[in-house]
Amino acid sequence: MKPLVQEATNKTPYLNFNPENGHIQIRGRSIPENPHMLFDPILEWLDTYSSNPSPVTRVEIKLDYFNTISSIFLLNVFKKLNELYIHQNVTDISWYCDKNDEDMIEAGEDYQSIVDIPINIIAE
């Protein structure tokens, strides 16, 4: 399985999904004009990864901003990661945000309330 790597633009986040070490990063801004072009490859990658995951999956999300449609797709990403978690795969999510950004802190808490997987909110 190949890694999924995409450089950030002013509307899409940096992606680095490494199947060998189970490290997944999403950083930047997510306000894509066509969210399917951004998120469909991510969801497909996670489907493939789930069939033979790394023993440990570590997810780091550090978004400065995301729009409503991105929030829906992010929930789908979390649901796929949650499947790994409930099937006994060691999986954790770190949600990085500015300590003064109440909206991003609340978004992390909202996701945490929906899925079983622990989401560690790191307000810096």
Buried (B, 14 or more C-beta within 10 A) or exposed (E): EEBBEBEBEEBBBBBBBBBEEBBBBBBBBBBBEEBEEBBEBBBEBBEEBBEEBBEEBBBBBBBEEBEEBBBEBBBEBBBBBBBBBEEEBEBBBBBBBEEEEEEBBEBBEEBBEEBEBEBEBBBE
